């Protein structure tokens, strides 16, 4: 018998990736008991429900959930003015901090459930050519065969 693995299509083990508008993402803000808790960073939506003690109702980082909080994560700020996707004017140090937290905290700990529509689509609704699905930690080209 051959030791070569058999190549065949395997359905993804996880739910399909979703596209979230701002109002849809806002539904997952940790206020409803039994609902998942979602947080977006750099347009990637993470399910942070397992970190309920940090992100749930009344928890220290609850202000970050239900929205794209990229700027707040970069600045380590819970100021409502910083709870936005907008990275305009961030310092090089803040951008490095954002990448470190994105890769070593969110991508390392929490499953990706989707992307914000802003990450995949441009303002005019055309596709964002910079979108890279390989940002998903579980993405592997071999899974496609």
N, C-alpha and C positions, 0 to 999 in steps of 0.2 A: 504494500500500500504506500502511496505517495505521502510524504510529509508536507506537501504543499497545501496551504489552506484553500478551501473551496471558495471561489468568488461567486457571490450571489447577492442579490439586493436584500438589504435588511432595512425594514422601516425604522425611522428614528425612534430612539428610546424615549425621547422627551416630546412634549407637546410642540406643535409647530410654532415658529416664532411669529409674534404679532407686531402690528404697527399701531402705535398709540398716539392719539391726538391728545392735546393738553387736557380737555374735559374728561376723556377716558382715563387717563393716568390719575387725575385728581380723585377718582372713585376709590383708589387703593391707598388712602392716606392714613391707614391704621386706626381710624375712628370706629369702624364697624367690627364687632367681635366676630371671629370666624372667617373674615375676609382676608385674602392675602394682602401683604404690604409691599408696595413697589416703590423703587427709587431709581431715578435716571441720572446717570453721570455720563457726560460726553455723548448723550443721545442713546446710550445703551440702557435698557430697562432691566433692573435686577429685582429678583424676588428676595426681599430681605426679611421675610416672615420668620425665619429661624432666628433672627436677631431681634425678636419682638421686645426684649428687655431694653434695647437701645432705640428702636424705631416705632414701637407701638404707642397707643394713646397714653399721653402723660409722660412718655419716656424722654430721656435727654435729647435725642436726635430726631424726635418726631417731626420737627419743623422741616426736615429735609425730604420727607416722603410725599408721594403723590404728585411729584413734579420733577423736572430736570433741575437738579441743584448743583450743577457743575461748578459755578462760580463760588458758591458757599463751601464746597469741598476743597477747592483750590486755596481759598483764603482761610479755611478752617473757621468759618463764620456762620452763625445762625441768624444774622441780621436779615430781616425780610427782604431788604434791597439786594442782598447777595444771593437769594434763592432763585437763581435764573440760569439758563443755558449760556448766557452771554459771557464770553471770556475776554471781551475787549478791555485793554488796559491792564491785564494781569502782568505781574512782573515775571521775569525768567524763573525766579525761585518758586513763585506760586504755580507756574505751569509745570515745573519739575515735580513739585509736591503733588499736583493733580495726577500726573502720570503714575507716580509711585503709589498713591492711594488707589487709583483705578486698577492697576495691575496686581498689587500685593494685598489689597483688602477686598475690593468688590469682585474682580474676576477670580480671585483665589478662593473666596468663601461662598459666593452666592450665584445661583443659576440665572442665566440670562433668559428672560421671557419675551423680549421683543426690543423694538427700537422706537424712538420717538419719530413721528412723521417728519419732523424738522431735520432729522439726521439722514433720512432716505430721500426726501423730496426737497427741492429748492423752493423758495418763496412763491415762484410762479407755478408750482406743481410739477415741474419737470424733474426727472430723476437726478439725484445727486451722484455724480460720477466718482466722487471720493469715497462713497460708501463701500466698506469692506466687510463682508460677512465673516471673514476669518478672524475678526475681533472676538468671535465667540470662543470661549475657552475649550468647548467640546467639539469645535469644528475640526474635521480631519478629512483630507481629500479622499482617503481610502474608504471612508463611510459612504462616498458617493457611488461606489461600484458594488 
